[in-house]
């Protein structure tokens, strides 16, 4: 087996188990049996159709935000602002759904909303990429701060132009039924957005590994100076990578607004961008791996919800964030451990080559 793949499997398995083990220790402090609780939760996921569908439902926006981080990372760029791009995508999705909901048939309306949502997220991402390309701005800081701007912009709209008709709450009116994403598993909330997310992951993989543009992105990520000397315009790559990344994060807003919330409310899903980073790292920024890593995090979310509803067991709802947070911390630690092991292997090869 390739040492890199072996390290990836072993370190990720250890990190996931460590996160769950520590979560179990916290549960035992609450006076409950963690093994029994986890077993009951897992049994419900795989025996109850609705709960099974929830695992895929929860993973849908995570696939998009994971892809958003992974795409720029291939160019050695850091898009930490997927949360803000998600919010902008949500704003565009609800605005377009309310604006055109009674004017267009369902399939055409959903296609239009999807494209506009992607464009909204891409505009924010493109602005970050432009600042990086034109002024060599630190994209980590710029993308991170853009989240606060996007959040403030969304909250402003929810209290003004997009506020529901009665004007009582900072939320929009519900979108019309023809703007809802179709359900793909009867008896559950699982909608077509999951299929869209999987197709997006496959499309990103094809773009990165089977096209000229993807090759340019990866070359810039390997060595921007060498890419420049070979004739690749790294500035265009920066802008294009951030535009696609932002568009992907924006699509997470489309699936949440049109598939789950069916309206826009203030400060919803505040951790979806951060979760995307952990998911991308867990998947070693592989687009196909992100699908399965997102399903893991979606499953943890569902397990936490099941635990909170178990009769006779007093488990706080924060256990969801605790489990996901612990797994994410260990996954990031595993990434640095893999980098360290890879560097040691390369040094050993160089020493052997020098001795010969």
N, C-alpha and C positions, 0 to 999 in steps of 0.2 A: 504493500500500500504506500502511496505517496506520503512522505512525512508531513507535508502541510495538511493533507486531508485527515491523516491520523491525529495530528495535534488539534485540528478543528473539532473533530468528533469528541475526543477525550476531554478537552478543556471545556467545551460547551456542556457536555453531559455533567461534568463535575460542578460547573457553575450553576446549572439549573437545580441539581440535587442539593447543593449547598444553600441556595435561596429557599427552597422548599423545606429543608431541614430546620433552618433558623425560624422560618415562619411557623413550623410545627412546634418549636420550643416556646414561641410566644403564645401559641394556642394552649399549650399545656399549662402555662402560667395562669390562664383564665379558668383552669379546672376542667378542661375538656380533653378527650382522647384524640390527638391529631390524626392518628391512623384511621380511626373509625370515621372521623369527620371527612377526611379526604376520600375514603372508600365510598361513603354514602353519596358524596358529591359526584364522583366519577361515575358511579352506578346510575345516578339520575341523568347525567349527560347522555349516556349511551343507551338508556332504555326509554327516555321520554323524548318524543320527536320535537316538541317545541323547544326544550332545553338544548337539544342537539343542534337545532337551527340557530339558536342564539350564539353558539360558539363561532359559527361562520359569520353571523351578522356582526359580532363585535370585532372580528378580525378584518372586516372589509375596509374601514377607513385606515386601519393600521398598515395594511398593505401599501396604500397610497403614500402615507407619510414615510414609511420605511423606504420605498422606492425613491422618494424625493431626496432623502439624505444620501442614499447609495449612488444616485446618478451623479451628483456633483462630486462625491468622494472619489469617483473614478478619474476625475480630473484633478484630484488632490485639492478640492475646494470643500468648504464646510458650510452647508446650508443649515443653520441652526434655527432658521425662521419659518419652518414648515407650519408651526402653529398659527402664525400670522397669515400665511398664505391660505391655510385652511379656513380661517375666519373670513378672508376676502372672498374665497370661493363660496362660502356659505351665504354671504351677503348677495353676491351676484346670482346664486341659485334661487334664493327666495324672491329677489326682485324680479328676475326674469319669469319665474313661475307665476307670480302674481300679475305681472304685466301682460303676459301672453296666454295665461291659462284659459281664458274664455274665447280666444281667437284662433287657436290652432288645435288640430287633432292630437291625441296623446303621443303617438310615436314621433311625430314631427316636433312637437313641443319638447319632449325629453331630449331629442337630438340637439335642438337649439340651446336648451339650458345647459346641456353637457358641454357643448362647444364654448359657450359664453363663460361658463365656470372655469374651464381650462384656460381661457384667455385672461380672465381676471387674475388667477394665480400666476400665470406666466408674466403678466405685466409687472407684478410685484417682484417676482424672481428676476426678471430682466433688468429691472432698475438696480438691484443689488449687483448683478453681473456687470452692468455698465460701469458702476462705481469702481468695481474691482479692475475692470479692463482699462478704464480711462485714467483713474487716479491711483491705482494700486491700493485701494482702500482695503482694510482688513475685513474680509467677507464674513468672518466669524462674528465680529462685533456688529457690523452693519445688519446682517440678517437677524441677529438676536434682538437688536433694538427695534427692527422693523415690526416685530411681533407686538410690541407695546403700542406702536402707532396704529397697526391694524385693529387691535383690540379697542383702542379709544375711538377709532373711526366707526367700528361696528356698533359700539354702545351709543355713540352720538346718533347714528341713523335709527337705532331702535327707540330712541327717545324723541325723534323728530319725524323724518320723512317716512320711515318704515313702521312707525308705531301703529298698533292695532286700532281699529276704527273707534272703539270706545275710549281710547286714550287712558286706560287705567294701569296698564302694565308695560314694562319695557320689552315688548315682544311684537312680532308681526301677526297679521291675520293668518289663519290656516290656508295653505295652498289648495287649489281645486283638485278633485280626485284624479282628473286626467293628467295631472303633473306628478302623480305618485309613481315611483318605480314599481313595476309588476312583481308580485310575489312568485318565487320559483319553487317553494316547498309548501304545499297547502297545510294549513294548521299551524304555521309558524310566521315569524316576521321576516324570514330570510327573503331578500329581494334580488333583483337583477344586478344590483350594484356589486355583489360578490363576483358574478361572472365578469363584469366589467373590470374589476380589480385584477382578477387572474389574467385576463386578456392583456391588461396594461403591463403586468409583470413579464409576460411572454414577449410583448412588443418591445419592452425596454431591453430584454436579453438579446433579442434579434438586432436591435439598433446598436447595442454596445459591441456585440461580438461578430456580427455578420454584415456590417455596412462600413463604408469609408468614414462616415462621420463618427461612428463609434470608435473606429481605430484611431482617429485623430484625438478624440477625447482621452483615450487610454494612453496615447503617446504623450500628450500634454501632462497627464497625471504622472507619468513615469519620469519625464525630464522636460520641463517647459523650455529650457534653453536649447536643448537638442531639437525639440520640435520646431522652435523658431528658426534654427539654422537649416532645417530640412524643408522650410517653406510653409509650414503650418502656421496660420494666423491664430496665435493662442488667445488673443483678445476676443475674436469671434467665438472661439470655443467657450471661453468664460461666460459670455452673454448667452449663447445658445444653451449651455448646460444648465444655467440658472433659470432660464425661461422654461425649459422642459421640466426641471425639478419643481419650480413654482406651480406649473400647470398640474402636475401630478398631485401636489398637496391640495390644490384647489378642488380637484375632483373628489377628494375625501369629503369636502363640504357638500358637494352635490349629492353624494350617496347618503350623507347623514340628514340633510334637509329634505330631499325628495324620497328617501327610503325609510327614514325612522321618525324624525321629529315632525316633518310636514309643516313646519313653521320655523322661525328663528327666534330663539330666546337668548337672553343675556348670559354671557360667560359659560356657555355649554362646552363640554368636552375639553377642559383646560389642559389636560395632560397628553393629548393625542400626538403632539409634535415631539415631545420628549420620548414618548414610548417608541416612536418611529426610529429614533436614533439607536436605542437599545436593540430593536428588532433588526435593523440593518447590520449592526455589529455582530449580533448572534448569528446572522446568516452569512457573515463574512462578505457583506455587500454584494451577494449574489442575488439577482432579481428573482430567480426561481426559489431559492432558499428563503427569501423574504415571505413568500406565501405561507410556508410551513411555520416559520418563526412567528408570524402574525397569528396563526391559528393557535400556537402555544399561549401567547399573551391573551388572545380572546378567550381561550379555555380557562386561564387563570381568573379572568374577569368573571366568567360565568360561575366558576367554583366559589369565588368570594361571595357572589350574590346568593348562591344556594346556601352557603354557610350562614349568612345573615338571616335567612328565612327559616332555618331549622327550628322546629318547636322544642322548647325546653332547653335551648342552648343560647346563652347570651354572648354572641360574637359581634363586635362592632363592625360597621360597614367599612371602616378604614382598613380592615384586613386585606381588602382587594389591593389598595395602594401599597400596603406593606409587602405583600407577596411579589407584586410586579416590581416594586422598587428594589427589593433584595435581589431578585433574579437579575435585574438590569445592572446593579452594581457588580455582581460577580461575573456577569457576561463581559462587562467592560474590562474588569481585571483580567479575565481570560484572554482578551484581545492583546493586552500588553504582554501577557505571559507568552503567547504565541510569537509575538514580535521578538521577544528576548530569545526564545529558543531558535527561531529562524536566523537571527544574527549570529548566535553561537555556532550553528551549523555552517554558515557561510565563512566564518573566521577559521573554523577547522579545515574547510576545503582549501582556503587560501594558504594556510600553514603547510598543509600536505603538498600543495602544488609548489610552494617555495622550497620545501625540503628536497623535492625531486630535482 
